[in-house]
Amino acid sequence: MSNQPVVQTRDRNLSASVFVREVDLKGDGNLVPMYSICVQRSYKRKGETEYQRETINLNLDDCLRFAEMLRTIYHKTLAHAAANKPAKQDYPAQAVDASGFDETPF
C-alpha cells in the first residue's frame, strides 16, 4: 500500500493531506479503512532562508471539532479586540505578507 495522500488541499502557506490505512479492528480478518489528516503550516523566520514547518495530525473525527473550535476562538478574539481597542489608533494593523506563498514547500 502506498504512503501517498488520497486527498490534498492547500491555501497559501497552509496544507492538509488525508492518509488512509486498512486496519483489522476486530481481529477477524476484515480490514476497514482508517483515515488520518495531516495539517501543516510553513513559514520563514525573519532573517532566515529555510522554511519552518509545523505539523499536527488529526483523526477524521477530530476535524470538525477542531474547525469549530478555531471558528469559535476567531470570533471571541475579534470581540475581545473590539472591546479592548486602544484610545489612540497609531499602531500598525495586523497584515499578512502574501508574497512568496507560491514558493512555500510542501
C-alpha positions as CSV (number, residue, x, y, z in Angstrom):
1,M,0.0,0.0,0.0
2,S,1.2,3.5,-0.9
3,N,2.0,6.1,1.7
4,Q,0.7,8.8,-0.6
5,P,-2.2,11.1,0.5
6,V,-5.6,10.2,-1.0
7,V,-6.8,13.8,-0.8
8,Q,-4.8,17.1,-0.6
9,T,-5.6,20.8,-0.4
10,R,-3.6,23.9,0.1
11,D,-4.3,27.6,0.8
12,R,-1.2,29.8,0.6
13,N,1.1,28.6,3.5
14,L,-1.4,26.0,4.9
15,S,-2.0,22.5,3.6
16,A,-3.9,19.4,4.6
17,S,-3.4,15.9,3.4
18,V,-5.6,12.8,4.1
19,F,-4.0,9.4,4.5
20,V,-5.8,6.0,4.7
21,R,-4.6,2.7,6.1
22,E,-6.6,-0.5,6.4
23,V,-6.8,-2.0,9.9
24,D,-8.2,-5.2,11.3
25,L,-10.1,-3.7,14.2
26,K,-11.9,-6.9,15.4
27,G,-9.1,-9.4,14.6
28,D,-11.5,-11.3,12.2
29,G,-9.5,-10.5,9.1
30,N,-11.9,-7.9,7.8
31,L,-10.0,-4.7,7.0
32,V,-11.6,-1.3,7.5
33,P,-10.2,2.0,6.3
34,M,-8.9,4.4,8.9
35,Y,-8.3,8.0,7.9
36,S,-5.8,10.5,9.4
37,I,-5.4,14.1,8.4
38,C,-2.0,15.9,8.4
39,V,-2.4,19.7,8.7
40,Q,0.8,21.8,8.1
41,R,1.8,25.4,8.2
42,S,5.0,26.6,6.6
43,Y,6.8,29.9,7.4
44,K,10.2,31.6,7.3
45,R,11.5,33.2,10.4
46,K,12.8,36.8,9.9
47,G,16.4,36.7,8.6
48,E,16.3,33.0,7.8
49,T,16.3,31.4,4.3
50,E,14.9,28.0,5.3
51,Y,11.2,27.3,5.7
52,Q,10.0,26.0,9.1
53,R,7.1,23.6,9.1
54,E,4.6,22.9,11.9
55,T,2.5,19.8,11.7
56,I,-0.5,18.4,13.5
57,N,-2.1,15.0,12.8
58,L,-5.8,14.5,13.4
59,N,-8.2,11.6,13.3
60,L,-11.1,12.1,10.9
61,D,-13.5,12.5,13.9
62,D,-11.3,15.4,15.2
63,C,-11.6,17.6,12.0
64,L,-15.0,19.2,12.5
65,R,-14.5,19.6,16.3
66,F,-11.1,21.3,15.6
67,A,-12.7,23.5,12.9
68,E,-15.5,24.6,15.2
69,M,-13.0,25.3,18.0
70,L,-11.0,27.6,15.6
71,R,-14.1,29.3,14.4
72,T,-15.1,30.0,18.0
73,I,-11.7,31.3,19.0
74,Y,-11.6,33.5,15.9
75,H,-14.9,35.2,16.8
76,K,-14.0,35.5,20.5
77,T,-10.7,37.1,19.6
78,L,-12.4,39.7,17.3
79,A,-14.9,40.5,20.1
80,H,-12.0,40.9,22.6
81,A,-10.1,43.1,20.2
82,A,-13.1,45.3,19.6
83,A,-13.8,45.7,23.3
84,N,-10.2,46.5,24.1
85,K,-9.2,48.9,21.4
86,P,-6.6,51.5,22.5
87,A,-7.9,55.0,22.6
88,K,-5.3,56.2,20.1
89,Q,-5.0,54.2,16.9
90,D,-1.4,54.8,16.0
91,Y,-0.4,51.2,16.0
92,P,0.2,49.0,12.9
93,A,-2.6,46.8,11.8
94,Q,-2.1,43.0,11.5
95,A,-1.4,42.1,8.0
96,V,-0.2,39.0,6.1
97,D,2.5,39.4,3.5
98,A,1.2,37.3,0.7
99,S,4.4,37.5,-1.4
100,G,6.3,34.2,-1.6
101,F,3.5,31.9,-0.7
102,D,3.6,30.2,-4.0
103,E,7.2,29.2,-3.2
104,T,6.2,27.5,0.1
105,P,7.5,23.9,0.1
106,F,5.2,21.1,0.9
